[in-house]
Amino acid sequence: MIRSLAAVAVLALAPSAGSAAVCAGPNPAITSVAVKHVTTNGSINTYDIAGTVTNLGSQKQASNTLQFVDIYIDRQKRNERGIPPLAPGQSYSFAFNWSRSTDAGPGTTTVHFRIRTVQGSDCNPANGTNSVTF
């Protein structure tokens, strides 16, 4: 009895191999966002931002999945991009452009991206956000 309790205690304290495993279901994640290009007309800079959503899960998303990447600046939703259903490991790229004055200082604008699932499932919604600052 004491041995079995000791074994249970050891197992309870041991790190789980499953914690690093892929979650069992669809898992759309915003795996990258970056400013890819900046153009200027002298007074306005336009920032071309590219992002990628990848299904990190072990299952494909249902064909009727309805999901978006919502785009926020200054805590206001500014736009959204539709994301199709993804198979495990499949990625989808999206783009967004934002213009601001050439007088704006570097590092003063942050664009936040957040997955919004209207229909479908996500076994790890915590990885559905990302941001870029310029």
C-alpha positions in Angstrom: 0.0 0.0 0.0 2.8 2.4 1.0 4.7 1.5 -2.2 1.6 2.2 -4.4 1.1 5.6 -2.7 4.8 6.4 -3.2 4.5 5.4 -6.9 1.4 7.6 -7.4 3.2 10.5 -5.7 6.2 10.1 -8.0 4.0 9.9 -11.1 2.0 12.9 -10.0 5.2 15.0 -9.7 6.8 13.8 -12.9 6.5 16.1 -16.0 3.9 14.9 -18.4 5.0 13.9 -21.8 1.5 14.8 -23.0 2.0 18.5 -22.1 4.3 19.0 -25.1 2.1 17.0 -27.4 -0.2 18.4 -30.1 -3.6 19.0 -28.6 -6.3 16.5 -29.7 -8.4 18.5 -32.1 -8.1 21.5 -34.4 -5.8 24.2 -33.1 -5.6 27.3 -35.3 -2.8 29.6 -34.1 -1.4 32.9 -35.4 2.2 31.6 -35.9 3.7 34.8 -37.3 3.0 38.5 -38.1 5.6 40.9 -39.4 6.0 44.1 -41.3 7.1 42.9 -44.8 7.4 46.2 -46.6 7.0 50.0 -46.0 6.2 52.5 -48.8 6.0 56.3 -48.4 4.6 59.2 -50.4 6.6 61.7 -48.4 4.1 62.4 -45.6 2.5 58.9 -45.1 4.1 55.6 -44.6 2.1 52.5 -45.5 3.1 49.3 -43.6 2.4 46.0 -45.4 1.9 43.4 -42.7 1.9 39.7 -43.4 0.6 37.0 -41.0 0.2 33.3 -40.9 -2.4 31.1 -39.2 -1.4 27.4 -38.9 -3.4 24.5 -37.6 -1.1 23.1 -34.9 -3.7 20.5 -33.8 -4.0 16.8 -34.6 -7.3 17.1 -36.5 -8.5 19.0 -39.5 -11.1 21.7 -39.0 -14.7 20.9 -40.1 -15.6 22.1 -43.5 -18.3 24.4 -42.0 -15.7 26.2 -39.7 -16.2 30.0 -39.7 -13.2 31.9 -38.4 -11.5 35.3 -38.7 -8.4 37.1 -37.6 -9.6 40.3 -36.0 -7.2 43.2 -36.3 -6.9 45.8 -33.5 -5.1 49.1 -33.2 -5.5 51.4 -30.2 -7.9 48.7 -28.7 -10.3 49.3 -31.6 -11.2 46.7 -34.1 -10.0 48.0 -37.5 -10.5 45.1 -39.8 -10.7 41.3 -40.1 -9.5 38.6 -42.4 -11.4 35.4 -43.1 -9.5 32.1 -42.6 -10.6 28.9 -44.3 -10.7 25.6 -42.5 -7.2 24.1 -42.2 -5.9 20.5 -42.1 -3.3 19.6 -39.4 0.0 21.4 -40.2 -1.7 23.5 -43.0 -1.1 27.3 -43.0 -2.9 30.2 -44.5 -1.4 33.6 -45.0 -3.2 37.0 -44.7 -2.2 40.6 -45.3 -3.1 43.9 -43.8 -2.0 47.5 -44.6 -1.8 50.4 -42.2 -0.9 54.0 -42.9 0.5 56.5 -40.5 2.4 59.8 -40.7 6.1 59.8 -41.4 6.4 61.9 -38.2 5.2 59.0 -36.0 8.0 57.7 -33.9 9.3 54.2 -34.3 7.8 51.7 -31.9 4.6 53.8 -31.3 2.1 51.6 -33.1 1.2 48.1 -32.2 -1.2 46.0 -34.2 -2.9 43.1 -32.4 -4.3 40.1 -34.2 -6.8 37.7 -32.6 -8.5 34.6 -34.0 -12.3 34.7 -33.6 -14.0 31.4 -34.1 -17.7 31.9 -35.0 -18.3 28.2 -35.8 -15.9 25.3 -35.2 -13.6 24.3 -32.4 -10.2 25.2 -31.1 -8.4 22.9 -28.6 -6.0 25.7 -27.5 -7.4 29.2 -27.9 -4.5 30.7 -25.9 -2.3 30.7 -29.0 -4.8 32.6 -31.1 -3.1 36.0 -30.7 -0.1 37.8 -31.9 1.1 41.4 -32.4 3.6 43.5 -34.3 5.0 46.9 -33.2 6.5 49.5 -35.6 
